[in-house]
């Protein structure tokens, strides 16, 4: 499975829409990696419904069934997220794009990427655990989440933001919990790879050279 197809499956699910979106992106983009993923994101948005199609049930030996079950659980939780959250998580956690690259693919200002990733990670953790989000009381929560997302992704932070964040986490249990939740979501997303599926005859993924 190439990364464009993987991205599409993580955004619109494991059905035919993902394969169609990936083929459309390959056929319509003559640029590099970021341009190709941007084309895939546009193709996915044109096809996305209220909820992506679920992953197919696993078959085979016990280890494969367990891996498929874990992946399906993660995919189900992800499918309940807003489309922009699914896009951001796929681009960062599965494909390791930088915040600059994510901004280009998604058509956002770079400054919007860190808050989006923070919200997406927290929302994924809530869906996986089936627990409501705690009531936010920290008046500096937005600043903290933005800084935490940048720090988690090894993105540059101003020295005053870095110092402020470390001091803030030392006195704010709420933002400490949010930090742990964001890390948990990232680890779970990266660990649960999508099961490989083969395209039906006549629906092979277009190659980059076409």
N, C-alpha and C positions, 0 to 999 in steps of 0.2 A: 504494500500500500504506500503510495507516495504521500508526501506531507500535505499536498493540496487536498487530496481525497480524505486524509486523516482530519484535516481542519474542517472540511465540509461535514464529515460525519459527526464531529463534535458539536457543530452548530445546528445542523438540521436533522441529525439522527442517522440511523443505519439503513434507511430505506433507499429507494431509487433516486430520491431528490438529491442526496449527497453525491451520488455518482454523476448525475446529470449536471449538477453545479460544478463539479470538478472538471468534467469534460468541457463545459462552456468556458471555464476560466482558462484552461489550456489552449483552447481554440482561439480565444479572443485576446489573449495577452501576449505581446511580443517582448515584454520587458524582463527584468530580473526577478529575483525571489519576492521582494516586497511588492512589486507591481502585480505579480501573479497571484499572490495572496489577497491583494486588494480586489482583483477581479473576482476571485473566489468568494470574498466577503459580499460583494455586490450580488453575485449569482445566488448566494445563500439567502440574502435578504429578500430577493424576489420570490423565493420559494418557501420561506419560513412560515409555518402556521402558528397556532397557539402553543403547540407542544411538539417537539421533534418526535419522530418515530422511534420506538424502543429498540434496543439491541436484540438480535435473535438469540434464542435459548442456546446454551452451550451443549455440545455433545462430545463424546470421546471419553478418555480416561479420567480418573478422579481429579488429578491435578489440573487438567485442562478445564474440567467442569468448575472447579473452585475458582480458577483464574477468571473464567467467563462470568461466574456469578458475581465476583467482586467488581469486574468491569461493568456489568449490567447494573449493579447497585449504584455505582458512581454515575453512570450515564442517566439513570432514572432521576437521580438527584439533580444533575446538571440540567436535564430537560425541563425542570420546573423553574429555572432561572430566566430572567429576561434575556432576549437575544443578544443585547450588547454585552451582558455578563458572560454569556457562553463564548462570544467571539474573543473577548479579552483574555479569558482563562485559556482558551485553546492557543492563542498566539503567544502567551507568555509561558504557561506551564508545560504545554506539549511541544511547542516549537522554539521556545527560548528567544523570542524577539526582544529587542531592547524597547524601552519606552518610546524612543524616537520612531522606531520602525512600526510599533503598534499604532502610534498616532497617524502615521502615513497610511497604513492599511485601513484603519477605521475612519479616517477623515476627521480626526479630532485635533484640538490643540494639545501640545505635549503636556501642558500642565494638568489636563483633564485625565490623563492616563493613570497616574498613581491613585487618585481617589476612586476611579472606576474599578481598578484592580482590588483595592481594599474592600469596597462594597461587594464585589463579586466573590471574593474569598470568604467573607463573613456570611454572605447569603448561602454559599455552597455548604459551609459547615452547618448552618442552621437546617438546611434541607436534609443533609445526611443524618443528622442527629434527631431530626423531627422535633426540634425545640424552638420556641419563639425567641426572637432577639430580645436581649435585656433592654430595659428602658435606659436610654443614654442620658446621663446626668453631667458628664464632664463638659465644661464649656470650651475646652481646648481639643475636643475629640476629633474634629475635622483636621486640624493641623497635625495632630498625632497620627491619624490614619494615613494621611498623605506622606508624612515622613517615614512611617513604618514601611509603607509599600516601597518607597524608594530604597530604603536601607535593605529590605528583604531581597530586592532585585539587583543589588549592587549598583544602583543608579546614584549619580553624584548628589550630595546634599551640601548645602552651605554649612560652614563650620558652626555658625550660631544656631542653625537648626539641629545639627548633630548634638551639640552641647545641651540645647533646650530639651531635646527628646530624651536623652539619658537622664537628665534631672527630673523630667516629668514622669517617666516610667517609675522612678524611685518613689514617687508619692501618689501615684494614681492606679489603684487596683483595677479599675474599669479598663483603662487602656492597656494595662498588662495582660488582662484576659483577652482583649481584642487581638493583641499581638500573638498570643498563643493560638488563638482560633485561626488566624490568617496562616500561620505556619502549618497548622494541622491540615487545613484545606489544601494547601499547596502540595504537601507530602502525599495526601490521599489521591489528589488528581494525577500527580506524576506516576504514582505507583500502579494505578489501575489503568493499564493500557487497554485500548479497544481490541476485541477479538478480530482476527483477520477474517474477512469474507471475500468470496470470489464473485466477480460480476457475472450475471447471467450471460449466456452466449449472445453475442451481438451487441454487448454493452461494455466492451473492454475500455479501460481508461485510456484516453488519448495520451500519446507520448509528448514530451516537451518539444520534440523536433518537428511535430506536425504543424 
